[in-house]
């Protein structure tokens, strides 16, 4: 039996055993920051999308009203004689 064979596998295992807790301490705040920034970005995009949807909804409602309302009948303009004035009421 050759005892040299298990030694190459033990060294990386021991290194990983020592560095894993250190990497977790460093990686956790980094990952938390990335997740927090992503959530903030998603919230801002949702707000912008809601505002855009509201604007489109308003435009659609206005266009629907414009298309469904009959055209108002404009009163015919009266001819004025040159010496008379019309008072605005």
KOLTIDREN-35760 format. One record per residue: x, y, z of N, C-alpha, C, CB in turn. Coordinates in steps of 0.05 Angstrom, whole numbers, padded with zeros to 5 digits, always signed. Each point is the difference from the previous one (the first is absolute). Glycine has a CB too. Layout:
N
XYZXYZXYZXYZ ...
# end
This chain:
89
+00016-00023+00000-00016+00023+00000+00017+00025+00000-00036-00025+00024 +00029+00044-00041+00015+00024-00002-00013+00022+00017+00016-00013-00047 -00003+00024+00066-00012+00020+00018+00002+00028-00013+00013-00027+00039 +00002+00031-00060+00003+00026-00013-00026+00007-00015+00049-00007-00004 -00065-00012-00003-00024+00005-00016-00021+00017+00015+00008-00043-00023 -00014+00039+00048-00020+00016+00013+00009+00028+00007-00018-00042+00019 +00044+00047-00017+00010+00026+00007-00008+00022-00019+00038-00023+00022 -00037+00019-00049-00008+00022-00018-00030+00007+00004+00035-00015-00032 -00052-00003+00041-00028+00006+00003-00005+00013+00027-00011-00038-00029 +00028+00033+00049-00004+00012+00026+00007+00029+00001+00010-00045+00020 +00010+00054-00034+00009+00028+00001-00022+00019-00010+00047-00016-00007 -00059+00011-00016-00022+00018-00009-00024+00000+00019+00015-00007-00047 -00020-00017+00059-00022-00002+00019+00005+00017+00024-00009-00046-00016 +00033+00045+00027+00007+00016+00024+00000+00030-00007+00028-00038+00017 -00018+00045-00040-00001+00028-00009-00028+00010-00002+00043-00006-00025 -00060-00010+00013-00029+00007-00002-00013+00002+00027-00001-00022-00044 +00008+00004+00063-00011+00000+00026+00007+00026+00015+00003-00050+00001 +00021+00060-00005+00009+00024+00013-00012+00025-00014+00042-00023+00015 -00042+00024-00041-00008+00024-00015-00030+00003-00003+00043-00003-00023 -00058-00018+00026-00029+00001-00004-00014+00020+00019+00001-00047-00016 +00005+00046+00042-00012+00020+00018+00008+00028-00006-00002-00035+00035 +00027+00039-00043+00009+00027-00007-00013+00010-00025+00044-00010+00021 -00047-00007-00041-00014+00007-00024-00029+00006+00005+00032-00028-00027 -00044+00014+00045-00029+00005+00006-00003+00027+00013-00008-00050+00006 +00027+00057+00012-00001+00026+00013+00003+00023-00020+00018-00020+00042 -00002+00016-00062+00004+00021-00021-00023+00000-00020+00050-00004+00006 -00058-00020-00014-00020-00002-00021-00028+00008+00009+00027-00037-00020 -00034+00032+00045-00027+00005+00009-00007+00030-00003+00003-00039+00032 +00013+00058-00022-00007+00028-00004+00000+00008-00029+00020+00009+00045 -00002-00021-00061+00000+00007-00028-00025-00009-00014+00050-00005+00000 -00058-00020+00005-00025-00010-00012-00024+00015+00011+00020-00046-00004 -00020+00053+00029-00022+00016+00011-00003+00027-00014+00007-00023+00045 +00016+00036-00050+00000+00025-00014-00011-00002-00028+00039+00014+00028 -00031-00035-00042-00009-00005-00027-00030-00005+00000+00045-00019-00013 -00055+00003+00031-00029-00006+00002-00015+00026+00007+00010-00048+00014 +00000+00063+00004-00013+00025+00008-00002+00020-00023+00016-00007+00047 +00005+00009-00062+00000+00018-00023-00019-00010-00022+00048+00012+00010 -00049-00038-00013-00018-00012-00020-00029+00005+00007+00034-00035-00011 -00040+00031+00037-00028+00005+00009-00007+00029-00003+00004-00038+00032 +00014+00056-00025-00005+00029-00004-00005+00007-00029+00028+00009+00040 -00012-00021-00058-00004+00005-00028-00027-00010-00010+00050-00003-00006 -00057-00021+00015-00026-00011-00008-00023+00018+00010+00019-00047+00001 -00017+00057+00023-00021+00018+00010-00002+00026-00016+00007-00019+00046 +00015+00030-00054+00000+00024-00016-00012-00005-00028+00041+00017+00025 -00034-00040-00037-00011-00007-00026-00030-00004+00002+00044-00022-00013 -00053+00010+00035-00029-00004+00003-00015+00027+00003+00009-00044+00022 +00003+00062-00007-00012+00027+00002-00002+00014-00027+00018+00004+00047 +00004-00006-00062+00000+00013-00027-00021-00013-00018+00049+00012+00006 -00051-00039-00005-00019-00014-00016-00029+00007+00008+00033-00037-00006 -00037+00040+00032-00027+00008+00009-00008+00028-00010+00006-00029+00041 +00014+00047-00040-00006+00028-00009-00005-00001-00030+00029+00019+00036 -00014-00034-00051-00004-00002-00029-00027-00012-00006+00049-00004-00007 -00057-00017+00021-00026-00013-00004-00022+00020+00007+00020-00045+00010 -00017+00061+00010-00020+00019+00007-00003+00021-00022+00009-00007+00049 +00013+00016-00059-00001+00020-00022-00013-00011-00025+00041+00020+00018 -00035-00045-00025-00013-00013-00023-00029-00004+00005+00043-00023-00011 -00050+00016+00036-00029-00003+00007-00015+00026-00003+00012-00037+00031 +00000+00059-00022-00012+00026-00003-00004+00008-00029+00021+00013+00044 +00000-00018-00060-00002+00007-00029-00022-00017-00013+00049+00012-00001 -00051-00037+00008-00020-00018-00011-00028+00010+00007+00032-00039+00002 -00035+00047+00024-00026+00010+00009-00008+00025-00015+00008-00020+00045 +00011+00038-00048-00005+00025-00015-00007-00005-00029+00031+00024+00031 -00017-00042-00044-00006-00007-00028-00027-00013-00002+00049-00005-00009 -00056-00012+00028-00027-00013-00001-00022+00021+00003+00020-00041+00020 -00016+00060-00002-00020+00022+00003-00002+00016-00025+00009+00002+00050 +00014+00005-00062+00000+00015-00025-00015-00014-00022+00043+00021+00014 -00040-00047-00016-00012-00015-00021-00030-00006+00005+00044-00020-00010 -00052+00019+00035-00028-00007+00006-00018+00024+00003+00017-00040+00022 -00006+00064-00016-00016+00024+00002-00007+00010-00028+00022+00012+00045 -00047-00003-00048-00007+00012-00025+00013+00028-00002-00044-00026-00002 +00049+00034-00022+00012+00027-00004-00019+00021+00010+00027-00016-00040 -00019+00035+00056-00018+00021+00009-00007+00018-00024+00020-00001+00046 -00045+00009-00046-00009+00018-00022+00009+00028+00007-00040-00030-00010 +00055+00042-00009+00010+00027+00004-00021+00019-00008+00047-00015-00007 -00053+00035+00023-00020+00021-00008+00011+00015-00024-00017+00004+00047 -00001+00003-00065+00008+00016-00023+00007+00028+00008-00029-00028-00030 +00049+00038+00019+00009+00028+00006-00020+00019-00013+00049-00014+00003 -00057+00034+00013-00018+00020-00010+00016+00022-00014-00033-00010+00037 +00022+00019-00058+00013+00022-00014-00006+00026+00016-00004-00024-00045 +00025+00040+00048-00003+00025+00014+00000+00023-00020+00023-00020+00041 -00039+00039-00035+00001+00023-00017+00024+00017+00009-00051+00000-00007 +00062+00015-00011+00025+00014+00006+00000+00018+00024+00008-00002-00048 -00031+00013+00056+00000+00019+00023-00008-00013+00026-00011+00035-00032 +00006-00060+00034-00009-00012+00025+00023-00016+00012-00048-00003-00016 +00046+00001+00042+00020-00017+00014-00015-00020+00018+00034+00038+00000 -00022-00060+00003-00012-00021+00016+00014+00000+00027-00013-00028-00040 -00002+00029+00062+00012+00000+00026+00004-00030+00009-00021+00045+00011 +00044-00051-00001+00004-00028+00009-00014-00004+00027+00044-00002-00024 -00062-00018+00025-00015-00006+00024+00011-00023+00014-00040+00018-00020 
# end
